[in-house]
Amino acid sequence: MSSAHELWARIAQISDSIEGHKQAIRDLEIQQCAIKSELNTVLDLMARLPFEMVSDIFFQSTPNAEAASVLLAVCRSWSHIALATPSLWTTISNLGVPDAAFTNLLFSLWLQRGQNLPISLSMGPWKKFSDQDIDLLVPCLHRLQKLDISIDSEGDMGYIPYLHGFPMKALTHLTAHAMGEAEIDPNHPEDLLDIMRNAPNLVEFDMYRTSLDRLAMDFRGVLTHTSLRDLRFGKLEDGDGGLLNASPAMLSQLTLPSLQTLHFFSTAMHFEDMEMLLAFLTRSSPPLLSLQFGSYLGDEHGEIMVACLRLVPTLTSLSVLALAPDLLDILIHAPDLLPALVNLKIRGDIGDRTEFPRVLSVLTQRRTSLRDFQLLVIYEPAEKFEGFEHVAVAFRQLAAESGMRIYIGTREKNLLD
């Protein structure tokens, strides 16, 4: 019978043998993994592409960092490329969701992976946040290039009031909107203007589904911003062309000498609003190229509209929602108005078929300069097109002789075809 010492020795020997076999299995598994990777390289077309090309494909196909994170779970090669592509991690959304700890962790990871590239940030309207949230935001403001602010139904601006006074020199695009119609909280009337004041390189500002009508709009006097080129209050949705309302009240607080695009869509334009627009154009003297408005103007706005349009002789594109009663007469009787106008678009109701000869007069008068005209009816009023055929011939002839593109009809059908 073997002694205890001998048995312990045999056990140790077997254990060593087992460990050796385990190590051999691990080595074989490593070899197998390497061979599988090599096989994947042979079979996977993506793996044959240069790193830079795959990186660019990833960047073009991922709209935000959350989508980019899916790439990490595909395979080791894709994960390596994704983590080595900083541009994938520069669009960060949902900052401010109720699970603050998790959001902060992800936010920190995205900032690290994005290295020092400019970032685009979407901020939620939730009110629950901590000093840690602000501590995370402030150090990255110098990288902030695009900021999208969601406002809650009560007009609360979330984090924004706590960023007053912080410079945002890289910021070029600002968007403020609500999921439903909302008024900016009157307790924080300076929020948006403060961002503009601290973003000297801002070039584009969009605001929709929000209103400033209840505010006095007299915070610190008129703000002059020399870089802003595109300003939009409200917008038209794609598809059915629904109107996302926003009042242009902020115009009373702005002087924008570099403005090239001005769009505003609101359910009604009061005479006071037209006076505000006139005052804005007078003090700004902007080199405006595109003007769109979606307000339903009445006969009483004709004279002040002429005054506004005379202040923008550089205008090349004019788009209106609904045919303002005086607009055609203005264009007919003031042939020197808008000498640079190339594109004219009327979208919405057309009044009745008696408008067509007046439209024809406008186009005939401007045949040498106008290149594109659209009269786009959103809801087809069949009765308003009755008898249209007798003037359609004249429209077709004008288009053929002048080279002007003329579209009259619905989105689905040009009645001149």
N, C-alpha and C positions, 0 to 999 in steps of 0.2 A: 504493500500500500504506500502511495506517495505521501510524502510529508506535506505539511501545510505550506512550508517555504517553497517547495517545488510547484505546488498548485498555484500559489500567488505568482510565481515566475511565469508559468504557462498562460495564466490569465493576462499578465502584462504583455507577453509575447503576442497573444491573439489580439489584444487591444491595439498594439502597435500595427499589427497586420491590417486590422479593420480600418484604422486611421489612414494607413497607406492606401488601401483600396478606395476609401472616401476621397482622398486627395487625388487619386488617379481618376475617379469619376468626375471630380470638379474640373480637373484639367481637360478631360474629354468633353465636358459640357461647355467649357470655354472655347475649345476648338470647334465644337458643333455650332456654337453661337457665331463664331467668326465665319465659319463656312456658310451659315444661313445668311449672314450679312452680305457675304460675297455673292451668294445666290440672288439675294434681293437686288443687289447692284446690277447683276446680269439681267434679271427679269424686269426690274422697275425702271421705266424710262426716265422718271424724275431723278433717280439716283445717278444717271449718266450725265445729267446736265451740270454745267459749272455752278459752283456755290452761288455766285452772284445772280445767276439767272433764276435759280430756285428761290432765292431770297426775294427777288423782285416779284415772282409769281405769288408768293405768300403775301407780300405787301399789297398787291393789287386785288387780292381776293378776300382780304380780311378787313371789315369796316371798323373794327375796334379791338381793344386789347382782350375783351372777353372772348371774341371769336378767335383771336390769335392763340389763346390758351388751349383751344381744342387741338391745335397742332402738336402740343406737347405730349398728347396721349396716343398719337398715331404710331410712331416708332422712334427709336433712338436717333436715327439720322435726322428725321424731321424736327425732333425736339432740339437737337444740337443747332440746326440751322435757324430755327425760330428764336432761340435764346441768343444767337449771335447776330440777329437782325434788329437793331435798336428801333428802327422805324415802325416795327409792328406794335410797339408798346407806347405809342405817343398819343393815341386817342382813347381817353378814359371817360367812361360814363357811369351814371348812377351814384356818383359821390353824394352822400347824404342819405342813403337808405337807412331804415331804422336799425339794422344790425351794424352799428358803428364800428365795433371792434374788428369784425371781419372785413368791412369796407376799408378801414385804415390799413389793415395788413395788405390787402390787394393793392391799394393805392401806393404804398411804400414799394412793393415789388415792381409795379409798373414803372414808377419813377426811376428805380435802379436799372431796370432792363432798358429803358429808353435813353439811358446815359444822359447826355446834355442836349439832346435834340429838343426843338420846340414841341410843346404839347397842346392838344385840344381837350378841353375839359367840359363835361356836361354835369351840372349841379342840380340835384333834386331840391324840392321845396320843403322837405321835412324840417321841423323846428327843433327836434331833439338832436343836439350835438354837444360836444365837449370842447374844452380848451385844446385838447389833443388834436381835434380836427383842424383848428385854426393854426396850430403849430406845424401841422403837416402842409397846409396850403401856402403859408407865407413864404417859406424858403424856395418854393417852386414858381412863384409869381413871375420871376424874371424869365422863365421859359414859356410862360403862358401865351400862346399865339391865337387860339380860338376859344371863346367862352360861350357856352349855351346855358342860360339860366331858366329853369322851370319855376313858375310862380304858382302857388296854391290858390284855391278858389277864394280865399280871404285876402289875397294880394300880398301875402307874406313872402319876403325875398330870401328866406333861409339864411345862408352864411353871409350873403353879400354885405349887409350893414356892418359886419364886423371886419370888413376889409377896407374900410374908409381910410384914405390917405396913403395906402400902399401903392407904390409905383408899379405899373404894368407896361413897361416900355416895349415889350415884344408883342403885345396884343394888337392884332390887326382886324379880327372879326368878332363881333358881339351880337348875340341873339337873346332876346327876352320874350318868353311866351308862357301862356297858361294852357292847361289841358281843356279847361272850359273858360267862358268869358269871366274876366276878373278885373278888378280895379287895383292899382298899386296901393298898398297900405299907406294911408296919409301920414302915418307915424314915421315913415321912411321916404319922404319925397325926394331926397337927394341921391338915392342909391345909384340909379342909372347915370345921372349926370356926373356923379363922383367918379364912376369908372371911366367915363369919357375924359374927364378932366385929368385923370392919372394915366391915360393911355394916349400919349401924343402921336403914336404911329397908327392909330385906328383908321381903317379905310372903309369898313363896312359895318352897318348897324341895322339889324332887322328886329322889329317888334310886332307881335300879333297876338290877338285874343287878350289884349290888355288895354286898359283905359287910364288916362290921367285927368279925366274931366273934372273930378272933384277937387283937384289940387289947385292951389293959388298960383303955382308956377312962377314964384318970384324969389327963388332961394338966395342966390348970391349975384344976381344980375345975369346978363346974357353971357353965355360961354362961347368964345371964339375957338373953333377947332380947324386947323389949317390942313389936316391930312385926310379928313373924312370925305370920301368920294361917292359912296353909295348909301342912301338912307331910305328905308322902307318901313312904313307904318301899315300893318295889315298885309294880306296877300290873298290871291285867288288859288284855291286848291286845284290840283290836277284832276282830270276826270270830269266830274259834273260841274266844275267851275264854282264851287261854293265859296262864299266870302268869309274870310277870317278877319274879323273887324279889329281895328285899332285906331284910336283918335290921334291926329297929328298935333296935339296940344303942345308937345315938346318943342315944336318949331319956334314957339314964342321965346324959348330960352337959348336959341342957338344962332350963331353966325357961322356959315360954312362957305368960305370963299373958294374952296376947291371942289365943291359938290358937282358931280356929273350925272347922277341918277337919283331921282326923287319919286317915290311911289307912295301913295296913301289911299287906303280903302276903308271907308267908314260908311255906316248905313245912312247918314245924312250929313250934308255940309251946310252949316249955318253961315249967315252973312259975316258974323264975327270971325269964323274960321277963314273965310276968304280974305278978310282984312288982315288976319294974322299971316296968311301966306304971302300977301302983297308986301307986308312989312318985312318978312323974312327975306324975300327976293330982293327987296330994295337995299337992305343993309348988307346982304351977302354978295350980291352981284356974281352969282356962281356961273361957271362955264357949263351950264346944264345941257346935257345931250339927250337924256331920256326922262320923260314925265308921264306918269300914269296916275290916274285918280279914279276911284270907284264910287264917288259920292254922287247922289242924284241932285243935280243942280237945277235950280228953277230960273224963270225968266229974269228975276231980280239980280241974278249973278252975272249977267252978260257984260255990263260995263266994267266991273272989277276984274272979270276974267280977261278982258282985252288988256287991261293994265298989267296983269300978271304976265300974260304971254309976251307983251312988248319988252319985258325985262329979261327974256331968255331967247335972244335972237340966234343963239348957237344950237337951239334944240333941233335934233334930227329925228327923234321918235316921240310921237304923242299917242297915248292909248287911254281911252275913256270907257267906263262901264256905263252903258246906256247912252243914248243920243241926247245930250243936253239940248234943250229947246233952242238956245241961241247959238250953239256952236257952229252950225252950218252957215248961218247968216254972218257970224263973225268972220269966218274964213272967206265967204263970198265978198263981203263989203270991205275987207281989209287985206287986199292982195299982197301988201308989203309985209304982212305979219308972218312970222316964222319963215324967213327966207331960206333957211337951211333944211327945212322939213323934208325928210325922205320917206319915212314910214308913218302911216296913220292907221290906227286900229280902233274900231268902235265895236264893243262887245256887249251884248244884252238886247234890250228891246229896241225896236226901230220906229216906234210911234205908229205910223200907218204908211200906206203905199205912196202918199203924196210926198214923202220925204225923198223918194228915189230921184226925181228930177233935180232937186236941190243938191243931192250927193253928186250927181253927174256934173252939175255946174262947178262944184268945188274941184273935182278931179280934172275937168277940162281946163279950168283956170290955172291949175298947178301941174299941168302935164309935162312940163320941161324939167321939173325938179323932183316931183313925187315919184318914187319907184315902187312902192308897195302899199296897197290899200286893202283893208279887210273890214267888212261889215258882217260880224259873226253873231248870229242869233242863237242863243242858248236853248230856248224852248221854241219849237217851230210853230209860229202862228200862221197856219196855212192861209187864212183869209187875208193876211196882210201882204201876201205875195200874189194875190189875185190881180191880174192885169200887168204883172211885172214884165211879161215877155215883150211888150211893145217898147220898153226902155232897155231891155237886156241887149237888144241889137246895137244900140248906141254905146253901151258899156263895152261890148266885145270889139267894136270898131275902134274905140279909144285905146283899148289895151293893145290892139294890133298895131296901131299907128305910132303910139308913144313908147311901147315896150314896157309899160307899167303892168305889174302883176295886180289884178283886181279879183278879189274873192268876196262874193256876196252870197250868203246862205247859212246853213247850219255847219256844225263841225264835220258832219258826214257827207255833205253835198254842197258843191259850189254850183249855184243856179246858172252860172255863165258857161259851164261845161256842156 
